[in-house]
Amino acid sequence: MSSILAPAASQATGTHQQQSVDGAPYLSVSGDVLFHHRTGVEGEFSWRENQGVYLPSELNLNYRPIFWSVNGIWVPKVTKRISIEVLSGLGQAQTRFYNSSPYSSNNHLMFDFGGGIKAYWHHFFLRPEARIYLVNNYQEFSSSHALRYGATIGYTFKPRK
């Protein structure tokens, strides 16, 4: 579970719409595979839990932002039970607009970076985390950047050494 912090609709500048991408819970699914010296590949898919109303005084369309990315990840071990995650990569920011058809989408290239602290208990872990999304040409919202922050409860298949 996480949330997005982004500039408010009233802070829109230039050709950005007066609509913020924040204001709702976001759900996420992620996984990583470490290959060599605690480096590897990580993937993530995050979406707004419920539909919002896009430009309620003008268009009044239901919408849902979706962010996905593939990242390089580095996971240095701090103690036997604590690791730090640092990651960065590319993905896509997609906004689905729901109208008479099932939905239409606007897609934008996205760069993301962030990290977290993983605390293990047997095979389970708790990870407070944060990601910064930099979205190319994200004109549908008040800004081309957003911060996603939250916490993950997860499971690891490899035993800790």
Backbone torsions as a table, in degrees:
resi	resn	phi	psi	omega
1	MET	NA	138.4	-179.8
2	SER	-151.9	179.8	176.9
3	SER	-140.3	161.5	178.9
4	ILE	-112.9	134.4	173.1
5	LEU	-113.6	119.2	-178.6
6	ALA	-144.0	161.5	178.4
7	PRO	-55.3	142.3	-179.9
8	ALA	-66.7	160.8	179.3
9	ALA	-56.4	-36.8	-178.7
10	SER	-69.1	-12.2	179.7
11	GLN	-95.2	7.5	179.7
12	ALA	-63.0	138.8	178.4
13	THR	-129.3	162.5	176.5
14	GLY	57.6	-128.5	-177.2
15	THR	-93.7	7.4	177.7
16	HIS	-72.0	141.0	177.6
17	GLN	-73.4	156.4	177.2
18	GLN	-85.8	70.8	-179.5
19	GLN	-147.7	127.4	178.1
20	SER	-94.2	148.0	178.8
21	VAL	-85.9	-7.0	-178.8
22	ASP	-90.8	-174.0	173.7
23	GLY	103.4	14.9	179.2
24	ALA	-157.0	159.5	173.9
25	PRO	-69.0	146.5	175.8
26	TYR	-119.3	136.8	175.8
27	LEU	-102.4	148.5	-177.3
28	SER	-140.3	149.5	171.6
29	VAL	-129.8	132.0	179.8
30	SER	-146.1	162.7	176.0
31	GLY	-158.2	154.3	178.3
32	ASP	-142.6	155.8	176.3
33	VAL	-130.1	123.2	178.5
34	LEU	-97.9	133.2	-176.1
35	PHE	-105.1	-58.4	-168.7
36	HIS	-140.7	126.2	178.0
37	HIS	51.1	45.3	175.6
38	ARG	64.2	25.7	173.6
39	THR	-114.0	154.9	-179.2
40	GLY	-175.7	-152.7	-177.7
41	VAL	-125.0	140.3	179.4
42	GLU	-131.8	144.3	175.3
43	GLY	-129.0	148.2	-177.6
44	GLU	-144.9	146.1	175.6
45	PHE	-134.3	121.6	-177.2
46	SER	-132.6	136.1	-177.5
47	TRP	-142.7	152.6	176.9
48	ARG	-67.1	131.3	-173.7
49	GLU	-62.7	-39.3	178.0
50	ASN	-126.7	165.3	178.3
51	GLN	-78.0	142.1	174.4
52	GLY	-102.8	176.0	176.7
53	VAL	-106.4	118.3	-177.0
54	TYR	-87.3	125.6	-178.4
55	LEU	44.1	67.4	-173.9
56	PRO	-58.3	-30.1	-179.2
57	SER	-85.6	-8.4	-178.1
58	GLU	-120.6	-67.8	-174.6
59	LEU	-92.8	-35.6	178.7
60	ASN	55.4	45.2	179.5
61	LEU	-101.0	141.6	170.7
62	ASN	-74.8	143.3	-178.5
63	TYR	-147.0	162.1	175.1
64	ARG	-146.5	118.3	173.8
65	PRO	-78.0	142.4	177.7
66	ILE	-134.1	133.9	178.1
67	PHE	-123.6	130.9	172.5
68	TRP	-137.3	150.8	-178.1
69	SER	-155.1	157.2	172.0
70	VAL	-120.7	126.9	-170.2
71	ASN	-129.1	152.9	162.7
72	GLY	-82.8	142.6	-176.8
73	ILE	-133.6	143.9	175.3
74	TRP	-127.5	128.8	-173.7
75	VAL	-127.3	81.0	176.1
76	PRO	-72.8	142.0	179.3
77	LYS	-87.4	132.6	178.1
78	VAL	-95.9	-50.4	174.8
79	THR	-137.4	-175.9	179.2
80	LYS	-61.3	-30.8	-175.7
81	ARG	-110.9	-0.6	-177.1
82	ILE	-130.5	132.2	174.6
83	SER	-130.2	156.9	174.4
84	ILE	-109.9	140.3	175.5
85	GLU	-113.8	130.6	173.9
86	VAL	-126.6	129.8	-175.8
87	LEU	-146.0	159.5	178.3
88	SER	-161.0	147.5	179.0
89	GLY	-179.8	-163.6	-178.2
90	LEU	-120.2	155.2	176.9
91	GLY	-167.6	-149.2	-176.5
92	GLN	-142.5	139.0	169.3
93	ALA	-102.9	122.5	-178.0
94	GLN	-120.7	135.3	173.6
95	THR	-116.0	120.1	177.1
96	ARG	-97.8	126.5	177.0
97	PHE	-107.2	127.8	-176.8
98	TYR	-105.0	121.0	177.0
99	ASN	-137.6	-140.1	-177.3
100	SER	-65.5	-33.5	174.8
101	SER	-85.1	172.7	-179.6
102	PRO	-53.5	-53.8	172.9
103	TYR	-174.4	160.9	170.1
104	SER	-123.6	154.5	-174.9
105	SER	-126.2	145.6	166.8
106	ASN	-113.8	126.9	-175.4
107	ASN	-117.4	139.8	-179.0
108	HIS	-138.5	139.4	174.3
109	LEU	-63.1	139.9	-176.2
110	MET	-135.0	139.3	171.3
111	PHE	-109.0	135.8	177.4
112	ASP	-134.6	153.1	172.1
113	PHE	-151.9	155.8	-178.6
114	GLY	171.3	-157.0	-179.7
115	GLY	177.4	-175.6	-179.3
116	GLY	-163.4	175.0	175.6
117	ILE	-120.9	121.0	-177.9
118	LYS	-100.2	122.8	175.2
119	ALA	-111.2	119.6	-174.6
120	TYR	-94.7	147.4	168.5
121	TRP	-139.3	102.8	-170.8
122	HIS	57.6	-122.0	179.3
123	HIS	-91.9	-5.8	-178.8
124	PHE	-94.0	155.8	176.9
125	PHE	-144.6	157.4	171.3
126	LEU	-118.6	131.2	-176.5
127	ARG	-133.8	100.6	165.9
128	PRO	-68.2	139.7	-173.4
129	GLU	-151.0	163.0	175.2
130	ALA	-147.5	144.8	176.4
131	ARG	-133.5	141.3	172.3
132	ILE	-108.4	125.7	177.8
133	TYR	-104.6	125.2	174.0
134	LEU	-113.8	111.0	-170.1
135	VAL	-108.8	126.7	-179.9
136	ASN	-70.8	123.9	172.4
137	ASN	58.4	43.9	-176.3
138	TYR	-84.0	61.9	-173.4
139	GLN	-70.3	-18.2	-179.4
140	GLU	-67.6	-18.3	-176.5
141	PHE	-125.2	171.2	-172.0
142	SER	-68.2	-12.8	-177.8
143	SER	-156.6	160.1	177.4
144	SER	-94.9	15.7	176.3
145	HIS	-139.0	154.0	177.8
146	ALA	-153.9	154.1	176.7
147	LEU	-116.0	122.5	174.0
148	ARG	-104.4	130.2	179.9
149	TYR	-137.5	149.9	179.6
150	GLY	172.8	-156.9	180.0
151	ALA	-141.3	147.5	-179.4
152	THR	-122.6	137.7	167.6
153	ILE	-107.2	127.4	-174.3
154	GLY	-142.6	-175.7	-178.1
155	TYR	-135.9	137.5	176.4
156	THR	-114.5	140.6	-177.8
157	PHE	-87.7	-20.1	-178.3
158	LYS	-97.0	131.8	178.9
159	PRO	-67.4	146.1	177.5
160	ARG	-71.2	142.4	178.5
161	LYS	-104.3	NA	NA
